[in-house]
C-alpha cells in the first residue's frame, strides 16, 4: 500500500478516531475471557455458584455471573458489564474493593430502588494480565443473625443475673420460713407438754378421784395433745427437709371412723360456738387405703376451718360416699360450712403455702390447707374447693379405695 493512500485515509475520517479507540477499549473490557478455550462452559458453571463473581479490569466490571446480577436486582448479568465498582459497592466502615491487593472487606451492595445488602467482597487472583476477580458473598442474614445472637446473649446475661438474685432471695425466704416454723413449733410444744403433764396427773387421781365424764374429757384432751405433738414433729421435719409429708403407714379402713374421732375431739369447741356437725355416710361406701393419723390431720384442719367461719346456729355438713373418676374407684369426703365462700380466682392458689384469701383470713401462717393437699397428694388422691349450694365453702378430698369396684357397677 502506498504512503499516499495511508495519508489520504487518515485525512478522510479525522473525527472517527476517538470513537474507534473507545469502541476497542470497551470490547477489551467487556469480553476478557470471550475468546479463551472453554469460556462458555466456565461461564455456565460460574452462573450456578451461590456467590456472586465479577471479573474486573481496572475499576470496571468486565464480566459478571448471574448470581451477582440477582443480588443487585439486574435483569441480566450483561447489564453489569462496564459498570464502575463505585456504582456497585459503598463503604460500610471497612472500605470498598479497589484492586487485587485489597483484602476481603465488608461493604454494602448498591441495589437501585431497593435496600442495600451487606456483602463481603474478596479479591481472587485469575492469572490473567490486568484482570482480577471478585467473589461477593451476601452476609445480610448472617449480620442480622449475629446481631440477634448478641442481643440474645445480653438477654441471657440479664436473665442469669435475675436468676442469681432470685436464688438468693429464695434462700433468704426459705431460711426465714424455716426459722418461723421452728419458733412456732417450739412455742407450741411447750404448752402441749404442760397440758399433757397435767392431764397425766389428773388421770392418775393425783388431785382426787374423777367421774367417768371427767375422765373421758381428760382422755380426749390427752389424745389431742398427742396428735398435736405429732403434728409439730412433722412440721419441724418438713421445715428441714422441704416437704410436709414423710413415709405413710397405709391401712385399709372406713373413713367415717376417722371423722367420728375428729368430731368427738372437736365436740367441746362445736358446743361452745353453737355449731352442729352433721355426718352423712352413704350406704355401701367402700373402705379406703390411707394413713389414719394423717387423714385425721386433714379432717382436723378442714373441720377446724369450717368451725372458725361457720356462723352460730349453723351446721357443718360432712359427707362420705364412693365415687368413680375416669373408671377409678375412690372414697370422697366433703366438708361444707355456711361461712364466707372462696372466690373462684382463689380456689387453686388457696392450697399454696403461706396463702390466705381475703374472705377467709384467720391470722395464721396459711399452712393448713397446703399441708392437707400434700398429705392427700401423697396418698394418690385429690383435694379441691368449690362453692357450697346456698352459700359458703365446700372442701372435697378423695382417697383410693381398698377394694376394686366391679367394672360397670355404680359406686
C-alpha positions in Angstrom: 0.0 0.0 0.0 1.3 3.4 -0.9 2.1 6.0 1.7 -0.2 8.5 -0.1 -3.1 6.2 0.4 -2.5 5.8 4.1 -2.2 9.6 4.4 -5.4 10.2 2.4 -7.3 7.6 4.6 -6.1 9.4 7.8 -7.2 12.7 6.4 -10.6 11.4 5.2 -12.0 10.5 8.8 -10.3 12.5 11.5 -13.5 12.7 13.7 -13.8 8.9 13.9 -10.6 8.1 15.7 -11.7 8.8 19.4 -14.9 6.7 18.8 -12.8 3.9 17.4 -10.5 3.9 20.4 -13.5 3.9 22.8 -15.1 1.0 21.0 -11.8 -1.0 21.0 -11.3 -0.3 24.8 -14.9 -1.4 25.6 -14.5 -4.5 23.6 -11.4 -5.4 25.6 -13.1 -4.6 28.9 -16.4 -6.3 28.2 -15.1 -9.6 26.9 -11.8 -10.6 28.5 -12.5 -14.3 28.5 -14.7 -14.4 25.5 -12.1 -16.0 23.3 -10.5 -18.3 25.8 -11.0 -22.1 25.2 -13.9 -23.4 27.2 -15.0 -19.9 28.2 -18.7 -20.7 27.6 -18.6 -23.8 29.9 -16.8 -21.9 32.6 -19.4 -19.0 32.5 -22.2 -21.5 32.8 -20.6 -23.1 35.9 -20.0 -19.7 37.5 -23.6 -18.8 37.0 -24.6 -21.7 39.3 -22.4 -20.7 42.2 -24.0 -19.3 45.3 -21.6 -16.4 45.4 -21.5 -13.5 43.0 -18.5 -13.4 40.7 -17.2 -10.4 38.8 -14.1 -10.1 36.6 -12.7 -6.6 36.9 -10.3 -4.7 34.6 -9.1 -1.5 36.3 -12.2 -0.4 38.3 -14.8 -1.6 35.9 -16.7 -4.9 35.6 -15.6 -6.9 32.5 -17.9 -9.9 33.2 -20.3 -10.9 36.0 -22.2 -14.1 36.7 -26.0 -14.5 37.1 -25.8 -14.7 40.9 -24.3 -11.3 41.2 -26.9 -9.9 38.9 -29.7 -11.5 41.0 -28.1 -10.0 44.2 -28.2 -6.5 42.6 -31.6 -7.0 41.0 -30.3 -6.6 37.4 -32.4 -8.3 34.8 -29.3 -9.7 33.1 -25.6 -10.1 34.0 -24.7 -8.3 30.8 -26.3 -5.1 32.3 -23.3 -5.0 34.8 -20.6 -5.1 32.1 -18.7 -1.8 32.1 -20.1 -0.7 35.5 -17.7 1.0 37.9 -17.1 -0.7 41.2 -18.2 2.6 42.9 -21.6 2.1 41.2 -21.9 -1.4 42.8 -20.4 -1.0 46.3 -20.5 1.6 49.1 -18.4 1.8 52.2 -19.8 0.1 55.3 -16.9 1.1 57.5 -14.3 -1.3 56.1 -13.7 0.5 52.8 -14.5 -0.8 49.3 -12.6 -3.2 47.0 -10.1 -1.1 44.9 -7.8 -3.7 43.5 -6.4 -7.2 43.6 -4.2 -6.4 46.6 -7.2 -5.3 48.7 -8.1 -8.0 51.3 -11.7 -9.1 52.0 -13.9 -6.3 53.2 -17.4 -5.9 54.3 -19.4 -3.3 52.4 -22.8 -2.6 51.0 -24.1 -3.8 47.7 -26.0 -1.0 45.9 -29.3 -2.1 44.6 -31.2 0.5 42.6 -34.7 1.1 44.1 -34.1 -1.5 46.9 -32.5 -1.7 50.3 -28.7 -2.2 50.2 -27.4 -5.7 51.2 -24.4 -6.3 53.4 -21.8 -8.3 51.4 -18.2 -9.5 51.9 -16.1 -8.8 48.8 -12.9 -10.9 48.4 -10.4 -10.4 45.5 -9.2 -13.6 43.8 -6.2 -13.8 41.5 -7.0 -15.1 38.0 -3.7 -15.4 36.3 -4.9 -13.1 33.6 -3.0 -9.9 32.9 -4.6 -6.7 34.2 -7.8 -8.7 35.2 -8.7 -9.9 38.7 -11.8 -11.5 40.1 -14.1 -10.5 43.0 -16.1 -13.0 45.0 -19.2 -11.4 46.6 -20.9 -13.2 49.5 -24.3 -11.9 50.8 -24.0 -11.8 54.6 -27.0 -9.7 55.3 -28.8 -12.6 57.0 -25.6 -13.6 58.8 -25.2 -10.0 60.0 -28.8 -10.0 61.3 -28.2 -13.3 62.9 -25.0 -12.0 64.6 -26.9 -9.0 65.9 -29.7 -11.3 67.2 -27.1 -13.6 68.9 -25.6 -10.6 70.6 -29.0 -9.3 71.7 -29.9 -12.8 72.9 -26.6 -13.1 74.7 -27.2 -9.8 76.5 -30.7 -11.0 77.4 -29.3 -14.3 78.8 -26.8 -12.4 80.8 -29.5 -10.3 82.3 -31.7 -13.4 82.9 -28.8 -15.1 84.6 -28.3 -12.1 86.9 -32.0 -12.2 87.7 -31.8 -16.0 88.4 -28.9 -15.5 90.8 -30.8 -12.7 92.6 -34.0 -14.9 92.7 -32.0 -17.8 94.1 -30.5 -15.6 96.8 -34.0 -14.2 97.6 -35.4 -17.7 97.7 -32.6 -18.9 100.0 -33.3 -16.0 102.4 -37.0 -16.6 102.3 -36.5 -20.3 102.9 -34.2 -19.7 105.9 -36.7 -17.2 107.3 -39.7 -19.6 106.9 -37.7 -22.4 108.4 -36.9 -20.2 111.4 -40.5 -19.1 111.7 -41.6 -22.8 111.7 -39.0 -23.8 114.2 -40.0 -20.9 116.5 -43.7 -21.7 116.1 -43.1 -25.4 116.7 -41.1 -24.7 119.8 -43.7 -22.3 121.2 -46.4 -25.0 120.5 -44.5 -27.8 122.1 -44.0 -26.1 125.4 -47.8 -25.6 126.2 -48.5 -29.1 124.8 -46.0 -30.6 127.2 -47.5 -28.7 130.1 -51.1 -29.7 129.2 -50.2 -33.3 128.7 -48.3 -33.4 132.0 -51.3 -32.0 134.0 -53.6 -34.5 132.1 -51.5 -37.4 133.3 -51.5 -36.1 136.9 -55.3 -35.8 136.8 -55.8 -39.2 135.1 -53.6 -40.7 137.8 -56.0 -39.4 140.5 -53.3 -37.2 142.0 -55.9 -34.5 142.5 -58.6 -36.8 143.7 -61.0 -39.3 142.2 -62.6 -38.5 138.8 -66.0 -39.1 137.5 -66.4 -41.1 134.3 -67.3 -37.9 132.4 -64.3 -36.0 133.7 -62.0 -39.0 132.8 -63.5 -39.1 129.3 -62.7 -35.4 128.8 -59.2 -35.8 130.0 -58.5 -38.8 127.9 -59.8 -36.9 124.8 -57.6 -34.0 125.8 -54.6 -36.3 126.1 -55.3 -37.7 122.6 -55.4 -34.2 121.2 -52.1 -33.4 122.8 -50.6 -36.5 121.3 -51.9 -35.6 117.8 -50.7 -32.0 118.1 -47.3 -33.1 119.3 -47.0 -35.5 116.3 -48.1 -32.7 114.0 -45.4 -30.3 115.4 -42.8 -33.0 115.0 -43.8 -33.5 111.3 -43.8 -29.7 110.9 -40.2 -29.5 112.1 -39.2 -32.3 109.8 -40.9 -30.6 106.9 -39.0 -27.3 107.6 -35.7 -29.2 107.5 -36.4 -31.5 104.5 -38.6 -29.2 102.4 -41.6 -31.5 102.5 -44.6 -31.7 104.7 -45.3 -35.4 104.3 -43.0 -38.3 105.5 -43.5 -42.0 105.0 -47.1 -43.1 105.1 -48.3 -46.1 107.2 -51.2 -47.1 105.0 -54.1 -49.2 106.3 -57.5 -50.3 104.9 -60.3 -48.8 107.0 -63.6 -47.0 106.8 -63.0 -43.2 106.6 -66.0 -42.4 108.8 -64.3 -43.8 111.8 -61.6 -41.0 111.5 -64.4 -38.5 111.0 -66.2 -39.6 114.2 -62.9 -39.4 116.1 -62.1 -35.9 115.0 -65.7 -34.7 115.6 -65.5 -36.1 119.1 -62.2 -34.3 119.7 -63.7 -31.0 118.5 -67.1 -31.5 120.2 -66.4 -29.0 123.1 -65.4 -26.3 120.6 -68.5 -27.1 118.5 -70.8 -26.7 121.5 -69.0 -23.5 122.6 -69.5 -22.0 119.1 -73.1 -23.2 118.8 -72.4 -25.1 115.6 -73.6 -28.6 114.8 -71.5 -31.2 112.9 -73.7 -33.4 110.7 -72.1 -36.5 109.3 -73.8 -38.4 106.4 -72.2 -41.6 105.1 -73.8 -43.2 102.0 -74.5 -46.9 102.4 -72.0 -49.3 100.7 -69.3 -46.7 100.8 -66.1 -48.8 100.3 -63.2 -48.8 102.7 -60.2 -46.6 101.7 -56.5 -47.1 101.8 -54.9 -44.3 103.9 -52.7 -43.4 106.9 -55.3 -42.7 109.6 -53.3 -40.2 111.7 -52.5 -38.2 108.5 -56.1 -38.2 107.3 -57.2 -37.2 110.8 -54.8 -34.3 110.5 -56.5 -33.3 107.2 -60.0 -33.6 108.8 -59.0 -31.6 111.8 -57.8 -28.8 109.5 -60.9 -28.8 107.4 -63.4 -29.2 110.2 -61.5 -26.7 112.3 -61.5 -24.2 109.4 -65.3 -24.7 108.9 -65.8 -24.2 112.6 -63.8 -21.0 112.5 -66.0 -19.4 109.7 -69.4 -21.1 110.4 -71.9 -18.7 112.0 -73.6 -19.6 115.3 -76.6 -21.8 114.8 -75.4 -23.2 111.5 -74.3 -26.8 110.7 -71.1 -28.2 109.2 -72.0 -30.8 106.7 -69.6 -33.8 106.4 -70.5 -36.2 103.7 -68.8 -39.5 102.7 -69.6 -41.6 99.6 -68.0 -43.8 97.0 -67.3 -42.3 93.5 -65.7 -43.3 90.3 -63.4 -40.8 88.4 -62.2 -41.9 85.0 -63.0 -45.5 85.9 -61.0 -45.3 89.2 -63.0 -46.1 92.4 -62.4 -43.5 95.1 -63.9 -42.5 98.5 -65.0 -38.9 98.6 -65.2 -36.8 101.8 -66.7 -33.3 101.7 -66.7 -30.7 104.4 -69.0 -27.8 103.9 -69.8 -24.7 106.0 -72.2 -21.8 105.8 -69.4 -19.1 106.2 -68.0 -16.8 103.6 -67.3 -18.5 100.3 -64.0 -18.6 98.4 -63.8 -16.6 95.1 -63.3 -18.7 92.0 -60.0 -17.0 91.2 -58.6 -18.2 94.6 -59.8 -21.8 94.6 -56.5 -23.1 93.3 -53.9 -20.9 95.0 -55.6 -21.3 98.4 -53.7 -24.6 98.7 -50.3 -23.0 98.2 -48.2 -22.4 101.3 -48.5 -19.1 103.1 -51.5 -18.1 101.0 -54.7 -16.7 102.7 -57.6 -15.3 100.7 -59.2 -12.1 101.7 -62.6 -13.6 102.5 -61.2 -16.2 105.0 -58.3 -14.6 106.8 -57.6 -16.2 110.2 -54.3 -14.6 111.2 -52.4 -17.8 110.9 -49.5 -18.7 108.6 -51.6 -20.1 105.7 -50.1 -23.6 106.0 -53.1 -25.7 107.0 -54.6 -26.3 103.5 -51.1 -26.6 101.9 -50.4 -29.4 104.4 -53.7 -31.0 103.6 -53.0 -31.0 99.9 -49.6 -32.6 100.3 -51.0 -35.3 102.6 -53.8 -36.1 100.1 -51.4 -36.0 97.1 -49.1 -38.4 99.0 -52.0 -40.8 99.2 -52.6 -40.6 95.4 -55.8 -38.7 96.0 -57.0 -35.2 95.1 -58.4 -32.2 97.0 -60.2 -29.1 95.8 -62.7 -26.5 97.0 -65.9 -25.4 95.4 -68.9 -23.2 96.2 -71.5 -24.7 98.6 -75.1 -24.7 97.5 -76.8 -21.9 99.4 -73.6 -20.1 100.1 -70.4 -20.9 101.9 -67.4 -23.1 101.1 -67.1 -26.8 100.4 -63.8 -28.7 100.6 -63.7 -32.1 98.9 -60.9 -34.7 99.0 -60.7 -38.2 97.5 -58.8 -41.3 98.6 -58.1 -44.6 96.8 -60.4 -47.4 97.8 -59.3 -50.7 99.4 -61.4 -52.9 97.1 -61.8 -52.6 93.4 -65.3 -51.7 92.4 -66.7 -54.2 89.9 -66.4 -52.8 86.3 -69.6 -51.1 85.2 -71.1 -51.1 88.7 -72.3 -47.9 90.4 -70.2 -46.7 93.3 
